[in-house]
Amino acid sequence: MTSIDLDQADRKIIDVLAREGRISNLELADRIGLSPTPCSRRVKRLEDEGVITGYGARINQTMIGQSVVAVVNVSLSQKTAKDTKEFLEIVTHSPEIIECLRVTGDLDYVLRVQTKDVDTLRDFVIKKLRMIPAVNETWTMLVLDVDKASVCASS
């Protein structure tokens, strides 16, 4: 994947949309110092070129009963294409997993998991995640606080 050339206006658009994805084109244009039509064209180009890959809402998981956040490190014993595909298929269809990162080093994946309570987290790790044949080992860490997301969400 190659990067594309971005000028200052493109970078401003990206910065504003990263923080405020629901901002109107009129307000975005005003904020970055462009008229609405060129601003809209730039956003469309950034979307078409894959710089902007989507828009989403930040959900307060605690408000919907998902108050336990954990990071689960996963090491696979078998790393064949078939085993990796099976692992990712299960991960993709597990609503408890809100982020999956493939990493280098001793681990293979880092998962961010959110559940309603510790018992549900334990059941998920033991009865679902560790039951995947390719999974060799897991390490689970409870998240006590999320400092950067709290700061970013309030801006």
FENURPE-V437998 format. One line per field, one symbol per residue. burial: + if it has 9 or more other C-alpha atoms within 8 Angstrom, else -. A space follows every 50 residues. Layout:
burial: ???
//
This chain:
burial: ---------+++++-++-+-+---+--+++-+-+++--++-++--++--- -+--------+----+++++++++++-+----++--+---+-----++-+ ------+++++++++++--++-++++-+++---+++++----+------- -----
//
